[in-house]
Amino acid sequence: MIMDRVRKIVVTAGIVALMAGGAVALFAQGAPGRGPGRDAAPLGPGGRAGRGFDAGFALGQLNLSDAQKQQVRDIMQRHRQQMQPTMQRLQEAMQTERAAINQVPVNEAAVREASAALAKVQGDMAVEQARLHADVFNILTVEQQEKAKQLEAQAQARQQERRQRAPRQPKQPV
């Protein structure tokens, strides 16, 4: 149970980091001749992460116009600034929960309180991510929105397939 909670926290933190990274996907279409292995920085234009999903979309596969790219940059910048305090609270809540879990003897009330506080911050972050997703989605054309929905469905199907293929290893005591 603790490992599942830790895994959830790590995944949430990873999502937050990707969302905060912002405009990486904007450059997925990149400059001609750029791409992985061609002097592209891993997280820069044309880099490995250039195919990443931001705001829940594979923006590089939606053929954004230059105006849309600028709008997405502006949206990402605004949301990154708005999310900073929540990301800080998330990090602090994760540390507090970890400290409560590691406390000996076990203080169940402290663990529950820290876990509840973490869940609240995770909820706040989810709302901010939903707003980011909606703001970006609203600048897309109808065709781009349909393509984004298809890409999201494909990504979810791949993720589900990986979960089913991955062998479950017995949990080791901490």
Backbone as JSON, one array per atom type, in Angstrom:
{
  "sequence": "MIMDRVRKIVVTAGIVALMAGGAVALFAQGAPGRGPGRDAAPLGPGGRAGRGFDAGFALGQLNLSDAQKQQVRDIMQRHRQQMQPTMQRLQEAMQTERAAINQVPVNEAAVREASAALAKVQGDMAVEQARLHADVFNILTVEQQEKAKQLEAQAQARQQERRQRAPRQPKQPV",
  "N": [[0.82, -1.19, 0.0], [1.91, 1.25, 0.8], [3.92, 1.46, -1.11], [2.39, 1.7, -3.43], [1.25, 4.19, -2.96], [3.54, 5.78, -2.88], [4.4, 5.39, -5.5], [2.27, 6.6, -6.86], [2.64, 9.23, -6.03], [5.16, 9.77, -7.13], [4.59, 9.52, -9.86], [2.71, 11.58, -10.13], [4.34, 13.77, -9.48], [6.1, 13.61, -11.63], [4.39, 14.15, -13.78], [3.68, 16.74, -13.14], [6.18, 17.96, -13.41], [6.59, 17.63, -16.16], [4.46, 19.12, -17.17], [5.12, 21.62, -16.19], [7.41, 22.06, -17.58], [6.62, 22.96, -19.97], [6.8, 24.51, -22.99], [8.04, 22.59, -24.56], [6.82, 20.72, -26.28], [5.85, 22.42, -28.16], [7.82, 22.83, -29.94], [7.99, 20.55, -31.32], [7.48, 20.22, -33.99], [9.61, 21.47, -34.98], [12.64, 22.84, -36.5], [13.56, 22.43, -39.97], [15.57, 19.6, -40.67], [16.41, 19.27, -38.12], [16.46, 17.21, -35.27], [16.24, 14.21, -33.24], [19.48, 13.14, -32.52], [20.67, 14.82, -34.3], [22.32, 17.08, -33.55], [20.5, 18.11, -31.79], [19.26, 19.39, -28.81], [18.41, 17.4, -25.97], [16.06, 18.24, -24.63], [15.28, 20.37, -26.07], [14.32, 22.23, -29.05], [13.26, 19.93, -31.44], [14.39, 17.86, -30.09], [14.57, 14.74, -28.17], [12.47, 14.91, -26.33], [10.83, 16.49, -27.71], [8.75, 15.28, -28.9], [6.95, 15.13, -27.0], [4.1, 15.16, -24.76], [2.17, 17.86, -23.98], [0.02, 19.79, -22.03], [-1.72, 17.79, -22.32], [-1.76, 17.06, -24.97], [-0.36, 15.91, -28.08], [1.2, 18.13, -29.33], [2.93, 18.63, -31.43], [2.04, 17.04, -33.45], [-0.17, 18.16, -34.48], [-0.05, 20.1, -36.4], [0.21, 22.96, -35.9], [-0.45, 26.42, -36.48], [1.73, 29.28, -36.9], [0.73, 31.38, -35.37], [-0.89, 29.99, -33.55], [1.08, 28.51, -32.24], [2.43, 30.55, -30.91], [0.38, 31.43, -29.25], [0.06, 29.15, -27.65], [2.56, 29.1, -26.41], [2.34, 31.43, -24.88], [0.16, 30.75, -23.23], [1.24, 28.53, -21.87], [3.37, 29.76, -20.52], [1.98, 31.53, -18.85], [0.47, 29.72, -17.3], [2.53, 28.23, -16.16], [3.67, 30.08, -14.43], [1.47, 30.49, -12.77], [1.21, 27.95, -11.67], [3.45, 27.57, -10.12], [3.38, 28.21, -7.23], [1.64, 26.16, -6.38], [3.03, 23.88, -7.16], [5.2, 24.09, -5.46], [3.89, 23.8, -3.01], [3.03, 21.18, -3.38], [5.44, 19.74, -3.45], [6.33, 20.23, -0.83], [4.24, 19.04, 0.63], [4.55, 16.38, -0.13], [7.05, 15.83, 1.01], [6.42, 16.19, 3.7], [4.54, 14.15, 4.08], [6.17, 11.92, 3.57], [7.98, 12.16, 5.72], [6.2, 11.75, 7.84], [5.41, 9.12, 7.35], [7.82, 7.79, 7.73], [8.26, 8.1, 10.39], [9.05, 6.85, 13.59], [7.99, 5.8, 16.7], [5.08, 4.64, 14.85], [2.87, 7.17, 13.91], [-0.21, 7.3, 13.47], [-2.23, 9.23, 13.14], [-0.77, 11.47, 12.29], [0.23, 10.51, 9.85], [-2.14, 10.11, 8.42], [-3.13, 12.73, 8.39], [-1.09, 14.07, 6.97], [-1.26, 12.69, 4.55], [-3.84, 13.36, 3.73], [-3.54, 16.11, 3.4], [-1.7, 16.11, 1.3], [-3.26, 14.91, -0.68], [-5.16, 16.92, -1.08], [-3.59, 18.98, -2.19], [-2.75, 17.66, -4.49], [-5.19, 17.49, -5.77], [-5.66, 20.22, -6.21], [-3.59, 20.69, -8.04], [-4.4, 19.04, -10.13], [-6.71, 20.38, -10.97], [-5.56, 22.75, -11.92], [-4.06, 21.68, -14.03], [-6.15, 20.75, -15.62], [-7.31, 23.18, -16.34], [-5.23, 24.29, -17.85], [-5.13, 22.42, -19.93], [-7.69, 22.83, -21.05], [-7.48, 25.54, -21.86], [-5.51, 25.39, -23.87], [-6.72, 23.56, -25.61], [-8.89, 25.05, -26.49], [-7.83, 26.86, -28.34], [-7.41, 25.43, -30.57], [-8.31, 24.31, -33.88], [-11.41, 22.82, -35.05], [-10.78, 20.48, -36.43], [-8.19, 19.98, -35.49], [-8.79, 19.59, -32.81], [-10.25, 17.21, -32.93], [-8.25, 15.49, -33.89], [-6.48, 15.67, -31.74], [-8.0, 14.44, -29.74], [-8.09, 11.86, -30.79], [-5.35, 11.19, -30.69], [-4.92, 11.3, -27.92], [-6.56, 9.17, -27.11], [-5.23, 7.05, -28.34], [-2.78, 7.16, -26.99], [-3.6, 6.55, -24.39], [-4.5, 3.94, -24.81], [-2.08, 2.68, -25.5], [-0.73, 3.0, -23.08], [-2.33, 1.48, -21.36], [-1.95, -1.01, -22.52], [0.79, -1.4, -22.02], [0.71, -1.56, -19.25], [-0.67, -3.95, -18.91], [1.09, -5.75, -20.06], [3.37, -5.53, -18.51], [5.06, -7.35, -16.12], [3.84, -8.08, -12.92], [5.61, -7.47, -10.09], [6.36, -8.99, -6.99], [5.72, -7.16, -4.03], [8.29, -5.69, -2.2], [9.39, -5.67, 1.17], [9.78, -2.58, 2.89]],
  "CA": [[0.0, 0.0, 0.0], [2.8, 2.41, 0.85], [4.61, 1.57, -2.4], [1.42, 2.24, -4.38], [1.13, 5.62, -2.65], [4.78, 6.41, -3.33], [4.37, 5.36, -6.96], [1.32, 7.64, -7.28], [3.28, 10.52, -5.79], [6.23, 9.95, -8.11], [3.95, 9.76, -11.16], [2.15, 12.93, -10.07], [5.45, 14.73, -9.56], [6.59, 13.57, -13.01], [3.43, 14.87, -14.62], [3.84, 18.16, -12.81], [7.43, 18.43, -14.02], [6.38, 17.73, -17.6], [3.58, 20.25, -17.44], [5.85, 22.85, -15.9], [8.42, 22.2, -18.62], [5.94, 23.83, -20.9], [6.77, 24.66, -24.43], [8.83, 21.58, -25.26], [6.05, 20.15, -27.39], [5.64, 23.44, -29.19], [8.91, 22.75, -30.9], [8.02, 19.2, -31.86], [7.55, 20.3, -35.43], [11.02, 21.79, -35.14], [13.2, 23.38, -37.73], [13.95, 21.38, -40.88], [16.91, 19.06, -40.48], [16.68, 19.07, -36.7], [15.78, 16.06, -34.71], [17.1, 13.42, -32.39], [20.72, 12.7, -33.13], [21.17, 15.83, -35.24], [22.69, 18.26, -32.78], [19.35, 18.65, -31.06], [19.32, 19.2, -27.36], [17.38, 16.44, -25.6], [14.79, 18.86, -24.25], [15.1, 21.57, -26.87], [13.62, 22.04, -30.31], [13.65, 18.77, -32.21], [15.01, 16.86, -29.23], [13.77, 13.55, -27.86], [11.24, 15.29, -25.65], [10.05, 17.3, -28.63], [7.55, 14.55, -29.26], [6.23, 14.96, -25.75], [2.73, 15.61, -24.61], [1.99, 18.98, -23.07], [-1.39, 20.16, -21.91], [-2.48, 16.61, -22.7], [-1.79, 16.89, -26.42], [0.87, 15.8, -28.84], [1.05, 19.36, -30.11], [3.74, 18.56, -32.64], [1.33, 16.26, -34.47], [-1.42, 18.85, -34.81], [0.2, 21.11, -37.43], [-0.18, 24.28, -35.4], [0.01, 27.6, -37.21], [2.66, 30.08, -36.1], [-0.07, 32.13, -34.38], [-1.28, 29.05, -32.5], [2.28, 28.19, -31.46], [2.68, 31.67, -30.01], [-0.68, 31.39, -28.24], [0.38, 28.06, -26.72], [3.69, 29.57, -25.6], [1.8, 32.4, -23.9], [-0.66, 29.99, -22.27], [2.16, 27.73, -21.04], [4.1, 30.68, -19.63], [1.04, 32.01, -17.83], [0.14, 28.61, -16.39], [3.74, 27.86, -15.42], [3.76, 31.05, -13.34], [0.36, 30.24, -11.85], [1.39, 26.65, -11.03], [4.63, 27.54, -9.25], [3.07, 28.05, -5.8], [1.04, 24.85, -6.15], [4.11, 22.89, -7.25], [5.97, 24.2, -4.21], [3.07, 23.17, -1.97], [3.03, 19.74, -3.65], [6.73, 19.22, -3.0], [6.35, 20.28, 0.63], [3.29, 18.05, 1.13], [5.17, 15.07, -0.33], [8.09, 15.69, 2.02], [5.75, 16.04, 4.99], [3.98, 12.8, 4.14], [7.29, 10.98, 3.68], [8.47, 12.25, 7.1], [5.21, 11.11, 8.71], [5.48, 7.67, 7.1], [9.08, 7.28, 8.28], [8.33, 8.35, 11.83], [8.98, 5.69, 14.47], [6.91, 4.86, 16.39], [4.08, 5.1, 13.88], [1.87, 8.12, 14.38], [-1.24, 7.14, 12.45], [-2.92, 10.51, 12.92], [0.12, 12.32, 11.49], [0.27, 9.95, 8.49], [-3.43, 10.41, 7.78], [-3.2, 14.18, 8.18], [-0.17, 14.41, 5.88], [-1.8, 12.12, 3.31], [-5.0, 14.18, 3.34], [-3.02, 17.39, 2.9], [-1.12, 15.84, -0.01], [-4.36, 14.68, -1.62], [-5.76, 18.22, -1.4], [-2.7, 19.69, -3.11], [-2.83, 16.95, -5.77], [-6.45, 17.93, -6.37], [-5.43, 21.58, -6.72], [-2.75, 20.58, -9.24], [-5.23, 18.46, -11.19], [-7.57, 21.46, -11.47], [-4.72, 23.64, -12.73], [-3.75, 20.97, -15.27], [-7.37, 20.75, -16.43], [-7.46, 24.52, -16.92], [-4.22, 24.4, -18.9], [-5.61, 21.58, -21.03], [-8.83, 23.51, -21.68], [-7.01, 26.75, -22.53], [-4.83, 25.01, -25.12], [-7.72, 22.93, -26.46], [-9.77, 26.07, -27.05], [-7.23, 27.59, -29.46], [-7.3, 24.5, -31.7], [-9.44, 24.22, -34.8], [-12.23, 21.63, -34.83], [-10.03, 19.34, -36.94], [-7.09, 19.73, -34.55], [-9.38, 19.04, -31.59], [-10.56, 15.8, -33.21], [-6.97, 14.77, -33.95], [-5.97, 15.61, -30.36], [-8.78, 13.4, -29.05], [-7.62, 10.56, -31.29], [-4.01, 10.95, -30.15], [-5.07, 11.0, -26.5], [-7.11, 7.82, -26.99], [-4.15, 6.13, -28.7], [-1.8, 7.17, -25.9], [-4.2, 5.8, -23.28], [-4.51, 2.53, -25.19], [-0.7, 2.18, -25.36], [-0.42, 2.95, -21.66], [-3.05, 0.32, -20.83], [-1.28, -2.2, -23.05], [2.04, -1.55, -21.27], [0.36, -2.02, -17.89], [-1.06, -5.35, -18.98], [2.28, -6.54, -20.4], [4.39, -5.45, -17.46], [4.84, -8.35, -15.07], [3.73, -7.55, -11.56], [6.6, -8.04, -9.19], [5.9, -8.93, -5.6], [6.2, -5.99, -3.3], [9.34, -5.95, -1.23], [9.26, -4.85, 2.38], [10.57, -1.35, 2.88]],
  "C": [[0.87, 1.25, 0.0], [3.5, 2.58, -0.49], [3.67, 2.1, -3.47], [1.28, 3.74, -4.2], [2.36, 6.36, -3.14], [4.81, 6.47, -4.85], [3.44, 6.45, -7.49], [1.94, 9.03, -7.12], [4.35, 10.79, -6.84], [5.64, 10.24, -9.49], [3.37, 11.17, -11.2], [3.24, 13.97, -10.21], [6.02, 14.77, -10.98], [5.69, 14.32, -13.96], [3.56, 16.37, -14.39], [5.09, 18.72, -13.48], [7.27, 18.58, -15.52], [5.5, 18.92, -17.95], [4.32, 21.57, -17.24], [6.91, 23.11, -16.96], [7.9, 23.01, -19.79], [6.17, 23.6, -22.36], [7.56, 23.62, -25.2], [8.08, 21.04, -26.47], [5.78, 21.16, -28.49], [6.66, 23.3, -30.3], [8.99, 21.38, -31.55], [8.09, 19.21, -33.37], [8.94, 20.74, -35.86], [11.41, 22.42, -36.45], [13.6, 22.24, -38.64], [15.38, 20.93, -40.59], [17.27, 18.85, -39.02], [15.92, 17.83, -36.23], [16.73, 15.28, -33.85], [18.33, 12.95, -33.13], [21.3, 13.7, -34.11], [21.43, 17.13, -34.51], [21.51, 18.89, -32.06], [19.53, 18.39, -29.58], [18.18, 18.27, -26.96], [16.04, 17.08, -25.25], [14.51, 20.12, -25.06], [14.34, 21.27, -28.14], [14.15, 20.83, -31.05], [14.27, 17.68, -31.38], [14.06, 15.71, -28.94], [12.45, 13.93, -27.21], [10.35, 16.14, -26.54], [8.78, 16.61, -29.09], [6.62, 14.43, -28.06], [4.82, 15.49, -25.78], [2.71, 16.74, -23.61], [0.54, 19.38, -23.14], [-2.27, 19.0, -22.36], [-2.51, 16.34, -24.19], [-0.4, 16.59, -26.96], [0.84, 16.97, -29.81], [1.81, 19.31, -31.43], [3.06, 17.81, -33.77], [0.05, 16.94, -34.93], [-1.25, 19.95, -35.86], [-0.29, 22.49, -37.02], [0.34, 25.38, -36.32], [0.99, 28.35, -36.32], [1.91, 30.87, -35.02], [-0.49, 31.22, -33.23], [-0.08, 28.69, -31.62], [2.57, 29.31, -30.46], [1.63, 31.7, -28.9], [-0.38, 30.31, -27.19], [1.55, 28.46, -25.83], [3.21, 30.51, -24.5], [0.99, 31.69, -22.81], [0.24, 29.21, -21.32], [2.9, 28.63, -20.05], [3.2, 31.15, -18.5], [0.74, 30.91, -16.8], [1.36, 28.18, -15.57], [3.89, 28.79, -14.21], [2.67, 30.8, -12.3], [0.56, 28.95, -11.05], [2.55, 26.61, -10.04], [4.28, 27.4, -7.77], [2.48, 26.67, -5.49], [2.09, 23.76, -6.23], [4.96, 22.91, -5.99], [5.2, 23.53, -3.06], [3.05, 21.65, -2.13], [4.32, 19.11, -3.13], [6.78, 19.17, -1.47], [5.42, 19.22, 1.23], [3.85, 16.63, 0.97], [6.25, 14.82, 0.72], [7.48, 15.47, 3.4], [5.17, 14.64, 5.14], [5.09, 11.77, 4.32], [7.82, 10.99, 5.12], [7.5, 11.56, 8.06], [5.24, 9.59, 8.57], [6.72, 7.07, 7.77], [9.21, 7.43, 9.79], [8.17, 7.04, 12.61], [8.92, 6.21, 15.9], [5.89, 5.49, 15.45], [3.09, 6.04, 14.56], [0.78, 8.16, 13.31], [-1.95, 8.45, 12.14], [-2.08, 11.43, 12.04], [0.18, 11.83, 10.04], [-1.02, 10.29, 7.76], [-3.56, 11.9, 7.46], [-2.31, 14.6, 7.01], [-0.68, 13.89, 4.55], [-3.0, 12.92, 2.81], [-4.55, 15.52, 2.78], [-2.42, 17.22, 1.51], [-2.23, 15.65, -1.04], [-5.03, 15.99, -2.02], [-4.9, 18.97, -2.4], [-2.7, 19.0, -4.47], [-4.11, 17.32, -6.5], [-6.32, 19.33, -6.96], [-4.62, 21.55, -8.01], [-3.55, 20.01, -10.4], [-6.16, 19.52, -11.8], [-6.77, 22.4, -12.35], [-4.35, 22.98, -14.06], [-4.96, 20.93, -16.19], [-7.6, 22.11, -17.08], [-6.46, 24.75, -18.05], [-4.68, 23.64, -20.14], [-6.73, 22.29, -21.79], [-8.39, 24.76, -22.44], [-6.33, 26.43, -23.86], [-5.84, 24.42, -26.09], [-8.58, 23.97, -27.17], [-9.15, 26.87, -28.19], [-7.09, 26.7, -30.7], [-8.52, 24.6, -32.6], [-10.22, 22.95, -34.48], [-11.47, 20.38, -35.28], [-8.88, 18.97, -35.99], [-7.62, 19.14, -33.25], [-9.7, 17.56, -31.77], [-9.28, 14.96, -33.23], [-6.39, 14.62, -32.55], [-6.7, 14.53, -29.57], [-8.33, 12.01, -29.48], [-6.25, 10.22, -30.7], [-4.05, 10.62, -28.66], [-5.58, 9.58, -26.29], [-6.04, 6.78, -27.32], [-3.12, 6.03, -27.59], [-2.33, 6.38, -24.7], [-4.21, 4.31, -23.57], [-3.11, 1.93, -25.05], [-0.32, 2.03, -23.9], [-1.09, 1.73, -21.02], [-2.38, -0.97, -21.27], [0.02, -2.46, -22.29], [1.77, -2.06, -19.86], [0.03, -3.5, -17.89], [0.14, -6.25, -19.28], [3.28, -6.6, -19.27], [4.09, -6.49, -16.38], [4.8, -7.68, -13.7], [4.76, -8.25, -10.69], [6.07, -7.96, -7.78], [6.51, -7.74, -4.89], [7.21, -6.42, -2.25], [9.1, -5.12, 0.01], [10.22, -3.68, 2.34], [11.65, -1.39, 3.91]]
}
